[in-house]
């Protein structure tokens, strides 16, 4: 999907640049994935799961940037990566092509500044422009800030996946499956 670079004003008066990643961002994205996944129990991927190389990340960036049905956006504040949002097709099957999945991840220090809101608005607009009719996501049921954001954009919980995540200490977390008609 195409995406023109944009700047949005945050709650704290700072500006946030929203843009697609470039090949030169591969190392930064790998670092973000490892660090952000270790900051919170709410992400499915843990730091131990990030084993891609910079070369693999470059190829992934290239694939995403030419795809008509996928978009990855970076949010930068003062030149620092603050978060990433993605939208992608759930399945290639004809009967399922109207559905897309959405994911947003922010560094913890950038929570509650309006970055998630900016990313969600942009990613949903892009999804609608790409022809998707329904956006879907899974969220850990205890993730109150994310739930508030998703509900603000009209997502509704349509199901629960009990014990969807198992942590290293043997405890579990449930997922809420949420959907929104675009």
C-alpha positions in Angstrom: 0.0 0.0 0.0 1.1 3.5 -0.7 1.5 5.9 2.2 2.6 9.5 2.0 4.7 10.6 5.0 2.8 12.6 7.6 3.4 14.6 10.7 0.9 14.7 13.5 0.7 16.8 16.7 0.8 14.8 20.0 -0.9 15.6 23.3 2.4 16.9 24.7 2.8 19.4 21.8 5.6 17.4 20.1 5.3 16.3 16.5 5.3 12.7 15.4 6.4 11.6 11.9 4.5 8.7 10.4 6.2 6.9 7.5 6.8 3.6 5.9 10.1 1.9 6.8 13.1 2.0 4.4 15.9 -0.6 4.1 18.1 1.6 6.3 15.7 1.0 9.1 16.2 -2.7 9.4 18.6 -2.7 12.4 16.4 -0.1 14.2 13.3 -2.3 13.6 15.0 -5.4 14.9 16.1 -3.5 18.0 12.6 -2.1 18.5 11.1 -5.6 18.2 13.5 -7.0 20.8 13.2 -4.1 23.2 9.5 -3.5 23.1 8.6 -7.1 23.4 10.6 -7.2 26.7 8.8 -4.2 28.1 5.3 -5.6 28.5 3.6 -9.0 29.0 0.9 -7.9 26.5 2.8 -8.8 23.3 2.6 -12.3 21.8 6.3 -12.2 20.7 8.9 -12.2 23.4 12.5 -11.0 22.9 13.6 -14.7 22.7 11.5 -15.1 19.6 13.2 -12.3 17.6 16.0 -14.1 15.7 15.8 -12.4 12.3 18.9 -11.0 10.8 19.2 -7.4 9.4 19.3 -8.9 5.9 16.0 -10.8 6.5 14.5 -7.6 7.9 15.5 -5.7 4.8 13.8 -8.3 2.6 10.7 -8.1 4.8 10.7 -4.3 4.4 11.0 -4.7 0.6 8.1 -7.2 0.5 5.8 -5.0 2.6 6.6 -1.8 0.7 5.6 -3.3 -2.6 2.5 -5.2 -1.3 -0.9 -3.9 -2.3 -2.6 -5.4 0.8 0.0 -4.7 3.6 1.3 -1.6 5.3 3.8 -1.1 8.0 4.0 2.4 9.5 6.7 3.8 11.8 6.1 6.5 14.3 9.1 8.7 15.1 9.3 11.4 17.8 12.4 13.7 17.8 14.1 11.2 15.4 13.5 8.3 17.7 11.4 5.3 16.8 8.3 5.3 19.1 6.1 2.7 17.6 5.0 0.5 14.7 1.6 -0.3 13.3 0.8 -2.9 10.6 -2.2 -3.9 8.6 -2.2 -7.1 6.5 -4.6 -9.6 4.9 -5.8 -12.4 7.1 -5.9 -15.0 4.3 -5.5 -15.1 0.6 -8.8 -17.1 0.1 -11.4 -15.2 -1.9 -14.1 -15.6 0.8 -11.8 -14.1 3.5 -10.1 -11.3 1.5 -12.4 -8.7 3.0 -10.8 -9.1 6.4 -7.5 -7.7 7.7 -5.5 -7.9 10.9 -4.1 -4.9 12.7 -1.2 -4.7 15.2 0.2 -1.7 17.1 3.3 -1.7 19.3 4.8 1.3 21.1 7.8 1.6 23.4 6.4 2.0 26.9 7.9 5.5 27.4 5.7 6.7 24.5 2.4 5.4 25.9 -0.4 7.9 26.5 0.9 10.6 24.2 -1.5 10.1 21.3 0.8 8.0 19.1 -1.4 4.9 19.3 -4.4 7.0 18.3 -2.5 8.5 15.3 -1.3 5.1 14.2 -4.7 3.5 14.5 -6.4 6.3 12.6 -3.9 6.0 9.7 -3.8 2.2 9.6 -7.6 2.0 9.6 -7.9 4.6 6.8 -5.3 2.7 4.8 -7.2 -0.6 5.3 -10.4 1.0 4.1 -8.7 2.5 1.1 -7.2 -1.0 0.3 -10.7 -2.4 0.1 -10.8 -4.2 3.4 -14.3 -4.3 5.0 -13.5 -5.7 8.5 -10.5 -5.1 10.7 -9.6 -7.6 13.4 -7.1 -7.9 16.2 -6.3 -9.9 19.3 -5.4 -8.3 22.6 -4.5 -9.6 26.0 -7.7 -9.1 28.1 -5.7 -7.3 30.9 -4.3 -4.7 28.5 -6.6 -1.8 29.6 -4.8 1.0 27.7 -5.0 -1.0 24.4 -8.6 -1.9 25.0 -9.5 1.7 25.6 -7.8 2.7 22.3 -9.5 0.0 20.3 -12.9 0.7 21.8 -12.4 4.4 21.0 -12.1 3.4 17.3 -15.2 1.3 17.4 -13.7 -2.2 17.9 -16.0 -4.6 19.7 -15.0 -7.8 21.6 -16.6 -10.7 19.7 -14.9 -13.6 21.5 -12.4 -14.8 24.1 -9.5 -17.2 23.6 -8.8 -18.6 27.1 -5.2 -19.2 28.1 -4.1 -17.9 24.7 -0.7 -16.8 26.0 1.5 -18.8 28.3 4.3 -17.0 30.1 7.6 -18.4 31.2 6.5 -18.5 34.9 3.6 -20.9 33.9 0.8 -18.3 34.1 -1.6 -17.6 31.3 -3.4 -14.6 29.8 -6.6 -14.6 27.7 -7.1 -12.9 24.4 -10.1 -10.9 23.4 -10.8 -11.1 19.7 -12.0 -7.7 18.5 -13.5 -6.6 15.2 -14.6 -3.4 13.5 -16.5 -2.9 10.3 -14.7 -0.5 8.0 
